[in-house]
Amino acid sequence: MKNKIFILGIGAALFLASCSKKEATETSGSTTDSATALPSTLSDSIVKATPSAAGDTSENALDWNGTYEAVVPCADCSGIKTSLTLNDDKTFNITEEYLDRNSKNNDKGTFSWDSTGSIITLKGKTANYKYKVGENILIQLDMDGKEIDGPNKDLYVFKKK
């Protein structure tokens, strides 16, 4: 009789122990489910905020907004002092002052990023320029989107103020 009670006691203990483990598994399972739901939600918002170019680009990895300045070459004057401000909302303001003349041009408009996320194109009333965006610099490009080369190529590099 003592053996039967002893065996029933061990069986009951095993039964309760197995139930406890199952409840713990279910509890941790529900925790895992809610934990996986959170990153999924975060990953959805990250995907929506990331541009079409994969990986880090000038558009998503650099602090590109701000004012850039340079004195670019001019065919019939000593240079054009240029100040270009890029805003977070993809608008710009540009001021071009022709040195040795009393001539100044102001324009504003919008700019767009290319599919690589590294080149912007300004679209204003008169401004129609392309720039490669780097760390605290803009490099003015020709209208085909290629870097200007030659002895004066450094004059087309705008530095952030």
Secondary structure, DSSP 8 states (H G I E B T S, - for coil): -HHHHHHHHHHHHHHHHHHHHHHHHHHHHHHHHHHHHHHHHHHHHHHHHS-SS-S--HHHHS---EEEEEEE--SSSS-EEEEEEE-TTSEEEEEEEETTTTEEEEEEEEEEE-TTSSEEEEEESS---EEEEETTEEEEE-TTS-B--STTGGGGEEEE-
